[in-house]
Amino acid sequence: MNVKVAYFSMEIALDPSIPTYSGGLGVLAGDTIRAAADLKVPMVAVSLLHRRGYFQQRLDERGRQTEGSAKWAPSELLQELSERVAVTIEGREVHLRAWRYDVQGGAGGVVPVYLLDTDLSENDEWDRALTDHLYGGDDYYRLCQEVVLGIGGVRMLRALGQHDIHRFHLNEGHAALLTLELLDEAARAAGRTTFVREDADTVHEQCVFTTHTPVPAGHDKFPLDLVARVLQRDEIKEMQDIFCHDGLVNMTALALKLSAYVNGVAKRHAEVSRLMFAEYTIDSITNGVHVRTWTSAPFAAVFDRHMPMWREDSFSLRYAYGIPNQEIWDAHGEAKSRLIAHINERLATKLKPGVFTLGFARRAAAYKRADLLLHDIERLKAITVSTGPLQVVYAGKAHPRDSDGKNLIARIFELREALKGHVEIVYLPDYDWQLGALVTAGVDVWLNTPRPPMEASGTSGMKAALNGVPSLSILDGWWSEGCIEGRTGWAIDPGPVDDDDRTDADAAALYDKLENVVMPLFYNNRKGFIDVMLQAIALNGSFFNSHRVVLQYVSKAYLF
């Protein structure tokens, strides 16, 4: 492959010690880069340094969230580079440096990642903090960050000698302003000082765009006057058909207009995106996770014995069918014991390894409906009487400005008290990479209950599947493709729902499936439950992985 790719993402999960991610988008970016390194795809990546990370979550006894800064030392984990570039913000120069982190592939491939940093003495105090907080500040702060990422990122790559890039991959719209820098490059190549409309055709052929959200609020939009003030570029107002959508500078729309290939992150998400942006061709490449990263140690040992090439060839997980049932059960028991020991020590609880355990760990957002399981606590109590005991492990952060998400966490704490003595519920604070790996491997069944069609894809259930943990989920996002009823897991499907508020119907479907299918299988038919575990690995683990994702990007997007 002679095509070199520059992968831009506002957040990337590179290492558990580097808090440059908030959740799914960053973890997906990291997994994509790790797979590209494994497959020796010629790629470089660009992000921001995020000196103070996303945030550290603290929860009081009532589930009220407060936030603190993450603390880490870039100089201990990254290589500072000597190159310097600058961007212009409101007429002033903001200087940038880059820190390098090399993502090492399993077969010797390397993807260098450049993390941009404005904390330089040449900058004023406010500008020095521009690369401090992931998703922090107001619209002005966020827009300035996107100038640094998009425009500054392209300039830094050029300063580093990266002139042979054929594709710029925008992982979500945060990096859309890189198209402005590419327009300027096209103009200079043509001997002009200002870009013209024809330059958009050149940029269009260079860009690939992945959109990640079907939620309108998830698309970054800025007032035209704010963008014009920050960038001080007359072309923005003169070419509003390129830069604006419904009167705002919409980063998703800008990326759509100037990208030759666009994809959603699941088949259903692509359908929803085509309804939102009907004038564009939007393909789908369903997300996947990096198998080597998210397979727990107990299962890695089993895979080593029975599928020794699984690290290099993720598709070989389809041979999991041949693993003896007892080995699968023993590996799961070890992963579960590790999780429960961690929880009991950290929270002074008394969870039990033999009790059926549901896991729900997602960003705390209202549409994800973490409290759907607790919608009818009397029904939930009755299920434990008729089928057996139940434990639930929750985790997830609410965005600092998301009051609904914060209230959702507090509601779970309140309902936990109401269920004491009937259902054991824990909520683990400060959900991160390491805790995510522990939870997805250690529960018995993974629960996901978004309000459809608002789940773009989701990847936590994919991580669970690698560890033999089947999903019990709403048919949305990736699960619309991954669910083979009774084989890889189970659907929460109430059928057609006329009412806009489908909470009652979805909760009833969840309770019915738990009481009549999932929990009886766990408690009364171990062989049947292990069969589902094996198929979760063999069918979903072998397909919903980042090796397949990167190969699809190569064939569909990078080599077009």
Order of alpha helices (4+ residues) and beta strands (2+ residues): beta-alpha-beta-beta-beta-alpha-beta-beta-beta-beta-alpha-alpha-alpha-beta-alpha-alpha-beta-beta-alpha-alpha-alpha-beta-alpha-beta-alpha-beta-alpha-alpha-alpha-beta-alpha-beta-alpha-beta-alpha-beta-alpha-beta-alpha-beta-alpha-alpha-alpha-alpha
